[in-house]
Amino acid sequence: MTGADGLLVPVAPSATLEETVSYAVSVATEGDTPAPVHLVCTVSGHHATDDLDQYEDVLERATRRAREAGPDSLSVESALLGADRYVAGPTDHIELFVEYAADHGLERVVLDPNYSIDATAPTLQSIESTFARTPLECERAPVSASGWQPTNGELVRAGIIGIVSFGFYIALGGPTYTFALFSGVVAAAIAAALLRNAAFETTPKPVSALQTVGRGLVFVPYLLWEITKANVLFAYVVLHPSLPIDPGLDRIDAAVSDGISVTAFANSITLTPGTLTVDAEGHHLLVHSLTPGARDDVVDGVHERAVRYLFYGREGLELPSPGERNDDEPLLGPAADADRTDGHADGGTQDD
């Protein structure tokens, strides 16, 4: 394998990042003219307000190593992808790499053997097999770490798991003697070591988590109020002699950034009478509504705005609603019929 057309190197914090970048540079400089090296990092997010400094730092670290390892004539490009969408798993991350490679005429990938998508261990996600289903030629860099070197993210995740595990142990048994407390510490340490790269989709931020808990004191009463109002309206619909229902089905693209916020959004819709989240794939939700009014609440962002406030604070309220962003697609029901009627009318006008 040579780097004649340029190399794409997926970048993420790992103990072998620098060695992988150095290997990619050596491949890129095998010919008479050094091929460009593209260092690319993906970030999970969709209209999110998360701080991107951690991703920019790892890109800067990789870029610095590439420039140190290669000649002055070597072209090194870096890019941060995915900040404007919700990237649900390995397949979505790989799609970002494929799109970037197509835009820059790249055909080859050098993969860090310890590359992982944020908080998940490489062994739990088949990155290489996913690349194998793309037009890109993927090579695992022949490097290895000199010893176990946990990343900052791993330490944070392990610490949270350890504290929660030990707290759960104490809550269940309430031990007070030394041996029992020591056993709890050991059990918590084992859980932290084994689950640090399996329990989270992304690395938690303790400060942000505490802020979310605080905002939950506002979110929960608001959600209960919306549920109460919907119950009254739903009771009216059910008890009305003409049973004024007009069900519909819509696809909604949620403007939230990770699995837990998508889950909160989907459940807030389901808990509100008159609407039901039928399916969710990434940030794409399939929502059934019993009445046009219930559908309007979803499209106008009644649920999404509350969930965005819960996870992102006041900045999350500034984003337009799904309807205003054109992130809703009527599939069945009166809204879909209206869209089809408008389409036929436009077509008839053009024919005339």
For each residue, the residues with C-beta under 8 A, 3 or more apart:
1: 27 108 137 139
2: 27 30 31 35
3: 6 7 24 27 28 29 30 31 34 35 37 108
4: 31 35
5: 35 105 106 107 108
6: 3 28 35 36 37 38 104 105 106 108
7: 3 24 27 28 35 36 37 38 106 108 109 110
8: 38 40 97 100 101 104 106 108 109 110 136
9: 20 21 24 37 38 39 40 62 109 110 111 112
10: 40 41 42 97 109 111 112 115 127
11: 17 21 39 40 41 58 59 62 78 112
12: 17 41 58 112 115 116 117 118
13: 17 58 151 152 153
14: 17 20 112 114 115 116 151
15: 114 145 148 149 151
16: 19 20 112 113 114 141 143 144 145
17: 11 12 13 14 20 21 58 61 62 65 112 114
18: 21 22 61 62 65
19: 16 22 23 141 143
20: 9 14 16 17 23 24 110 111 112 113 115 141 143
21: 9 11 17 18 24 25 37 39 62 65 66 69
22: 18 19 25 26 65 66 69
23: 19 20 26 27 110 141 142 143
24: 3 7 9 20 21 27 28 37 66 110 141
25: 21 22 28 29 37 66 69 70 74
26: 22 23 29 30 69
27: 1 2 3 7 23 24 30 110
28: 3 6 7 24 25 34 35 36 37 70 74
29: 3 25 26 34 35 70 71 74
30: 2 3 26 27
31: 2 3 4 34 35
32:
33: 73
34: 3 28 29 31 70 71 73 74 75
35: 2 3 4 5 6 7 28 29 31
36: 6 7 28 74 75 76 77
37: 3 6 7 9 21 24 25 28 66 70 74 75 76 77
38: 6 7 8 9 77 78 79 100 104 106
39: 9 11 21 59 62 63 66 76 77 78 79
40: 8 9 10 11 78 79 80 81 96 97 100
41: 10 11 12 55 58 59 78 79 80 81
42: 10 80 81 82 87 93 96 97 117
43: 50 52 55 80 81 82 83 87
44: 82 86 87 117 118 201 202 257 258
45: 48 50 82 83 84 85 86 87 257 258
46: 84 85 86 87 254 255 256 257 283
47: 84 255 256 257 319
48: 45 83 256 257 312
49: 312 313 315 316
50: 43 45 257
51: 54
52: 43 55 56 80 83
53: 56 57
54: 51 57 58
55: 41 43 52 58 59 80
56: 52 53 59 60 80
57: 53 54 60 61
58: 11 12 13 17 41 54 55 61 62
59: 11 39 41 55 56 62 63 78 80
60: 56 57 63 64 78
61: 17 18 57 58 64 65
62: 9 11 17 18 21 39 58 59 65 66 78
63: 39 59 60 66 67 76 78
64: 60 61 67 68
65: 17 18 21 22 61 62 68 69
66: 21 22 24 25 37 39 62 63 69 70 74 76
67: 63 64 70 74 76
68: 64 65
69: 21 22 25 26 65 66
70: 25 28 29 34 37 66 67 74 76
71: 29 34 74
72:
73: 33 34
74: 25 28 29 34 36 37 66 67 70 71
75: 34 36 37
76: 36 37 39 63 66 67 70
77: 36 37 38 39 104
78: 11 38 39 40 41 59 60 62 63
79: 38 39 40 41 100
80: 40 41 42 43 52 55 56 59 83
81: 40 41 42 43 96 97 100
82: 42 43 44 45 85 87 92 93 96
83: 43 45 48 52 80
84: 45 46 47
85: 45 46 82 283
86: 44 45 46 254 256 257 258 262 282 283
87: 42 43 44 45 46 82 92 93 96 282
88: 91 92 259 281 282 283
89: 92 93 117 125 282
90: 93 94 117 125 126 127 130
91: 88 94 95 130
92: 82 87 88 89 95 96 282
93: 42 82 87 89 90 96 97 117
94: 90 91 97 98 127 130 131 134
95: 91 92 98 99
96: 40 42 81 82 87 92 93 99 100
97: 8 10 40 42 81 93 94 100 101 109 131 136
98: 94 95 101 102 134 135 136
99: 95 96 102 103
100: 8 38 40 79 81 96 97 103 104 106
101: 8 97 98 104 105 106 107 109 136
102: 98 99 105 106
103: 99 100
104: 6 8 38 77 100 101
105: 5 6 101 102
106: 5 6 7 8 38 100 101 102 109 136
107: 5 101 135 136 137
108: 1 3 5 6 7 8 136 137 138 139
109: 7 8 9 10 97 101 106 131 136 137 138 139
110: 7 8 9 20 23 24 27 139 141
111: 9 10 20 115 127 128 131 138 139 140 141
112: 9 10 11 12 14 16 17 20 115 141 143
113: 16 20 122 140 141 143 144
114: 14 15 16 17 122 145
115: 10 12 14 20 111 112 122 127
116: 12 14 119 120 121 122 125 197
117: 12 42 44 89 90 93 120 125 127
118: 12 44 153 201 202 203
119: 116 153 157 197 199 200 201 202 203
120: 116 117 124 125 197 198 200 201
121: 116 124 125 197 198
122: 113 114 115 116 125 127
123:
124: 120 121 197 198
125: 89 90 116 117 120 121 122
126: 90 129 130
127: 10 90 94 111 115 117 122 130 131
128: 111 131 132 138 140
129: 126 132 133
130: 90 91 94 126 127 133 134
131: 94 97 109 111 127 128 134 136 138
132: 128 129 138
133: 129 130
134: 94 98 130 131
135: 98 107
136: 8 97 98 101 106 107 108 109 131
137: 1 107 108 109
138: 108 109 111 128 131 132
139: 1 108 109 110 111
140: 111 113 128
141: 16 19 20 23 24 110 111 112 113
142: 23
143: 16 19 20 23 112 113
144: 16 113
145: 15 16 114 148 149
146: 149
147:
148: 15 145
149: 15 145 146
150: 154 155 158 196
151: 13 14 15 154 155
152: 13 155 156
153: 13 118 119 156 157 203
154: 150 151 157 158 196 197
155: 150 151 152 158 159
156: 152 153 159 160 203 204 206
157: 119 153 154 160 161 196 197 199 200 203 204
158: 150 154 155 161 162 192 193 196
159: 155 156 162 163 192
160: 156 157 163 164 204 206
161: 157 158 164 165 188 191 192 195 196 199
162: 158 159 165 166 188 189 191 192
163: 159 160 166 167 188
164: 160 161 167 168
165: 161 162 168 169 187 188 191 192
166: 162 163 169 170 184 185 187 188
167: 163 164 170 171
168: 164 165 171 172
169: 165 166 172 173 175 184 187 188
170: 166 167 173 174 175 184
171: 167 168 174
172: 168 169
173: 169 170 180
174: 170 171
175: 169 170 180 181 183 184
176: 180 181
177: 180 181
178: 181 182
179: 182 183
180: 173 175 176 177 183 184
181: 175 176 177 178 184 185
182: 178 179 185 186
183: 175 179 180 186 187
184: 166 169 170 175 180 181 187 188
185: 166 181 182 188 189
186: 182 183 189 190
187: 165 166 169 183 184 190 191
188: 161 162 163 165 166 169 184 185 191 192
189: 162 185 186 192 193
190: 186 187 193 194
191: 161 162 165 187 188 194 195
192: 158 159 161 162 165 188 189 195 196
193: 158 189 190 196
194: 190 191 198
195: 161 191 192 198 199
196: 150 154 157 158 161 192 193 199
197: 116 119 120 121 124 154 157
198: 120 121 124 194 195
199: 119 157 161 195 196
200: 119 120 157 203 204
201: 44 118 119 120 258 259 260
202: 44 118 119 258
203: 118 119 153 156 157 200
204: 156 157 160 200 208 209
205: 208 209
206: 156 160 209 210
207: 210 211
208: 204 205 211 212
209: 204 205 206 212 213
210: 206 207 213 214
211: 207 208 214 215 313
212: 208 209 215 216 310 311
213: 209 210 216 217
214: 210 211 217
215: 211 212 218 219 309 310 311 313
216: 212 213 219 220 310
217: 213 214 220 221
218: 215 221 222 309
219: 215 216 222 223 306 307 309 310
220: 216 217 223 224
221: 217 218 224 225
222: 218 219 225 226 306
223: 219 220 226 227 268 271 272 306
224: 220 221 227 228
225: 221 222 228 229
226: 222 223 229 230 272 297 302 303 306
227: 223 224 230 231 271 272 273
228: 224 225 231 232
229: 225 226 232 233
230: 226 227 233 234 272 273 274 275 294 297
231: 227 228 234 235 273
232: 228 229 235 236
233: 229 230 236 237 273 274 291 293 294
234: 230 231 237 238 273 274 290
235: 231 232 238 239
236: 232 233 239 240
237: 233 234 240 243 244 245 274 290 291
238: 234 235 243
239: 235 236
240: 236 237 243 244
241:
242:
243: 237 238 240
244: 237 240 291
245: 237 290 291
246: 291 292 333 334
247: 288 289 290 291 332 333
248: 288 289 292 295 330 331 332 333 334 335 336
249: 278 286 287 288 289 330 331 332 333 336
250: 286 287 289 295 298 299 328 329 330 331 333 335
251: 284 285 286 287 328 329 331
252: 284 285 286 287 298 299 304 322 327 328 329
253: 283 284 285 322 325 327 328
254: 46 86 261 262 265 266 283 284 285 304 322 327
255: 46 47 283 304 308 319 322 325 327
256: 46 47 48 86 261 262 264 265 283 304 307 308 311
257: 44 45 46 47 48 50 86 261 311
258: 44 45 86 201 202 261 262
259: 88 201 262 263
260: 201 263 264 311
261: 254 256 257 258 264 265 307 308 310 311
262: 86 254 256 258 259 265 266 280 282 283 285
263: 259 260 266 267
264: 256 260 261 267 268 307 310 311
265: 254 256 261 262 268 269 285 303 304 307
266: 254 262 263 269 270 277 280 285
267: 263 264 270 271 277
268: 223 264 265 271 272 303 306 307
269: 265 266 272 275 276 277 285 287 298 303
270: 266 267 275 276 277
271: 223 227 267 268
272: 223 226 227 230 268 269 275 294 297 303
273: 227 230 231 233 234
274: 230 233 234 237 289 290 291 293 294
275: 230 269 270 272 287 288 289 290 294 295 297 298
276: 269 270 287 288 289
277: 266 267 269 270 280 285 286 287
278: 249 286 287 288
279: 285 286
280: 262 266 277 284 285 286
281: 88 284
282: 86 87 88 89 92 262
283: 46 85 86 88 253 254 255 256 262
284: 251 252 253 254 280 281
285: 251 252 253 254 262 265 266 269 277 279 280
286: 249 250 251 252 277 278 279 280 331
287: 249 250 251 252 269 275 276 277 278 295 298
288: 247 248 249 275 276 278
289: 247 248 249 250 274 275 276 292 294 295 298 333
290: 234 237 245 247 274 275 294
291: 233 237 244 245 246 247 274 294 295
292: 246 248 289 295 296 333 334 335
293: 233 274 296 297
294: 230 233 272 274 275 289 290 291 297 298
295: 248 250 275 287 289 291 292 298 299 333 335
296: 292 293 299 300
297: 226 230 272 275 293 294 300 302 303
298: 250 252 269 275 287 289 294 295 301 302 303 304 322 328
299: 250 252 295 296 321 322 323 328
300: 296 297 321 323
301: 298 304 305 320 321 322 323 324
302: 226 297 298 305 306
303: 226 265 268 269 272 297 298 306 307
304: 252 254 255 256 265 298 301 307 308 321 322
305: 301 302 308 309 316 317 321
306: 219 222 223 226 268 302 303 309 310
307: 219 256 261 264 265 268 303 304 310 311
308: 255 256 261 304 305 311 312 316 317 319
309: 215 218 219 305 306 312 313 314 316 317
310: 212 215 216 219 261 264 306 307
311: 212 215 256 257 260 261 264 307 308 316
312: 48 49 308 309 315 316
313: 49 211 215 309 316
314: 309 317 318
315: 49 312 318
316: 49 305 308 309 311 312 313 319
317: 305 308 309 314
318: 314 315
319: 47 255 308 316 325
320: 301 324 325
321: 299 300 301 304 305 324 325
322: 252 253 254 255 298 299 301 304 325 327 328
323: 299 300 301 326 327 328
324: 301 320 321
325: 253 255 319 320 321 322
326: 323
327: 252 253 254 255 322 323
328: 250 251 252 253 298 299 322 323
329: 250 251 252
330: 248 249 250 333 335 336 338 339
331: 248 249 250 251 286 336
332: 247 248 249 336
333: 246 247 248 249 250 289 292 295 330 336 337
334: 246 248 292 337 338
335: 248 250 292 295 330 338 339
336: 248 249 330 331 332 333 339 340
337: 333 334 340 341
338: 330 334 335 341 342
339: 330 335 336 342 343
340: 336 337 343 344
341: 337 338 344 345
342: 338 339 345 346
343: 339 340 346 347
344: 340 341 347 348
345: 341 342 348 349
346: 342 343 349 350
347: 343 344 350 351
348: 344 345 351 352
349: 345 346 352
350: 346 347
351: 347 348
352: 348 349
